[in-house]
Amino acid sequence: MAQRSWSDLPRVLIDRIFRRHMKIGGKGIEPKDLARCSRVCTTWRSVIADIWGKNLSLLSSPHRPIHMRILAEYQNFQRDPPEGCKVMFVDSLFHWEAIMIGPQSSPYAGGVFLLDIHFSDEHPFKAPKVTFQTKVFHPNINQQGGLCLETSWCPITTILHVLLVIYARFNDPDPDDPIDFEIAHIYKTQRTQYEERARVWTKKFATASQISAIDWSYFLKKHKIGETPM
């Protein structure tokens, strides 16, 4: 019988091995050992890159404390994700993509909203840049998808807290601290028109067919988005 090697293991099994043994602040595979593992074969490297981000040189970077903080936030998020929200790495620890499902009690119900998240090399002392990739009719989101996080950010704030606040704004906009003043005026003076336009934009732009670098099919199926009614 031909001799088999570690590199012959199915990718799904390799993925399970690494995810089970990766822990921050406790027993598990240390970053330096994980970096060594990534050199065993291309399959291992690919799986580890999916978990850590594509740039594995981060494991030995002089900015490692920042990387560990970001990774810890990511793993905490994955352990206890808020309802209707999910995050994934895109190409590094510093670049995430998030997906939100519009709350059923809001004009954004049924919408699939993609967000881009970039952490700076000064994290957590500088707020991450979070932008909606999906167009949203909302007083606290500008036409380019931008949000204002700087005024409420502090080093103990986590991205989980940020996304929870953003998600809450679907149901509870703050027209007194707007980015888009025109939409804020409509919200204050013509609430019915505001809600109708928000629903129209949601139907037009926030669909399950959003183009993304991440395969969100499992998450969307879990939330019954894009399914054909019986």
Stockholm file with secondary structure:
# STOCKHOLM 1.0

chainA/1-230         MAQRSWSDLPRVLIDRIFRRHMKIGGKGIEPKDLARCSRVCTTWRSVIADIWGKNLSLLSSPHRPIHMRILAEYQNFQRDPPEGCKVMFVDSLFHWEAIMIGPQSSPYAGGVFLLDIHFSDEHPFKAPKVTFQTKVFHPNINQQGGLCLETSWCPITTILHVLLVIYARFNDPDPDDPIDFEIAHIYKTQRTQYEERARVWTKKFATASQISAIDWSYFLKKHKIGETPM
#=GR chainA/1-230 SS CCCCCGGGSCHHHHHHHHHHHCCSSSSSCCHHHHHHHTTSCHHHHHHHHHHHCSCGGGGGCTTHHHHHHHHHHHHHHHHSCCTTEEEEEEEETTEEEEEEECCTTSTTTTCEEEEEEECCTTTTSSCCEEEESSCCCCTTSCTTCBCCCGGGCCTTCCHHHHHHHHHHHHHSCCTTSCSSHHHHHHHHHCHHHHHHHHHHHHHHHCCTTCCCSSCCHHHHHHTTCSCCCC
#=GC SS_cons         CCCCCGGGSCHHHHHHHHHHHCCSSSSSCCHHHHHHHTTSCHHHHHHHHHHHCSCGGGGGCTTHHHHHHHHHHHHHHHHSCCTTEEEEEEEETTEEEEEEECCTTSTTTTCEEEEEEECCTTTTSSCCEEEESSCCCCTTSCTTCBCCCGGGCCTTCCHHHHHHHHHHHHHSCCTTSCSSHHHHHHHHHCHHHHHHHHHHHHHHHCCTTCCCSSCCHHHHHHTTCSCCCC
//
